[in-house]
Amino acid sequence: MPVCGALRKLRLTKQARFSQTAAHTALALDSATGGGQARGPPCHFAYFEKLCLREGARASAVCYRFAYLIEICMDNYAIMRQDAVDRFLTYEVENLLKNPGVTSWEKGVQTTFFSLPVHLDRTEGRIVLIDGENEIECDFSPALSILDYVCDRKSFAIAANTFCPVTSLPGVFVGGSGLVMKNGVLEGHIEKDPDAFRRACESLGGVATGAGDMGYRLHIFPDLCMELKFYFADEDFPPQLTFLWDKNILQFVRYETVYYIAGCLCRLLKDRMH
C-alpha cells in the first residue's frame, strides 16, 4: 500500500486531524521507501522513526502518532482484501468461467497476471501468484486487481489494442499527465541498468515495441495488454517511465484498479531488476 494513498484515505475519515508536520513526514516515508508497496507486517514505530531520521524529518511525537494511524489504515486494507475474497467465494464457478481469461483448476479457477500463473483457491480462499518456484500469497493490490478482473470483467469487454495515458481513457475526467514516473527510484534503476529492465520486462512476457528509448507491451491478463515507454535523461529532462493502457481497460477492471495494477508492475520490475 503506498503510504500517500494511506494518507489520502485517512484524510477522508474522522479518525484523526493531520498537521502539516504529519503530511511532510508521510512524504519522507514515501521517499525513503521509493514510493513502493508496503510489505510484510504493518509499519512499526522504530522502523518509521529510522526512516524519518534518515530523510531529515523530526522524529517527534507526531511521527509516532502518524505511524499508529498508518497501522490503522493498513488494517483497513487487510479488511478490504478479505471482503473481496469473501465476495469471490459467493460466485458460481460456472459464471466465473464465462470470462475467457479464466480457466478451471482443481481447487477453483486460474488466470495469469503479467504472464505469471495465478491460482484462486476456493477451498481455502487463497489467491496465489506462481513466480518460478515461488508461491506468493497476493496482498492487497494484486489480490484486488486479480479479483476485479476475474469476478467483474464486463461480458462485452474487448481489447482495443490502442493505448493511452490513464487520464485519456474514455469517460475519465481528471487532470494531469497520468502515471508518468520521473526521476524516481525505479527510473533511476532503469537508467543505470537498461539491460536489467529489458530482462525484467521479457521475464514477464513483455515484447519490445520500439516506442521511446525503450518500450514494451505486456499482458496484464490473458486478453488485456498495456505498454511501458521509457526515456533516458537528457540535459533538460530526468528519466521518465510512462504507463499506457488499453483504451477499453475500464471494460475489464475499475478505474482505481488501474493504479493498483501499476503498483504491482513496479514491484515486479524492481524485484527482477535487483
Secondary structure, 3 states (H helix, E strand, C coil): CCHHHHHHHHHCCCCCCCCHHHHHHHHHHHHHCCCCCCCCCCCCHHHHHHHHHHCCCCCCHHHHHHHHHHHHHHHHHHHHHHHHHHHHCCCCHHHHCCCCCCEEECCEEEEEECCEEEEEECCCCEEEEEECCEEEECCHHHHHHHHHHHHHCCCCCCCCCCEECHHHCCCCCCCCCCCEEECCHHHHHHHHCHHHHHHHHHHCCCEECCCCCEEEEEEEECCEEEEEEEECCCCCCCCEEEEEEECCHHHCCCHHHHHHHHHHHHHHHHHHHC
